[in-house]
Amino acid sequence: IGPPIDGAPLRAIGAGVRQRREAEKAIGDGVRWARAEGIPWSVIGAVLGVSRQAALKKYGRSLEE
């Protein structure tokens, strides 16, 4: 069967995945709020560190739903 596996690294990976999901939700919520306030995609993209087009592509669709 092989040597036992230390679960600590796997728990760390799982914690990171949960943190990433929470961060993505917080970012998405912030983008929706910013758009509701009339903040342009170019400014949102700058805050995200991406182009206007990249921000719109990633978050624009979620605003349509």
C-alpha angles and dihedrals in degrees: 000000000000136000120323116269119235105234095203095087091048091050088051090053091049091049090051091051091052091048091049091052091050092048092049090051091049091049092048091049090050092049092050090049092048092051091048087055090052097251109158123244090242091062093043089050091051091053090048091048093241137098124276088252094052092050092048092047094050101039106018096080093054088058091058093057 
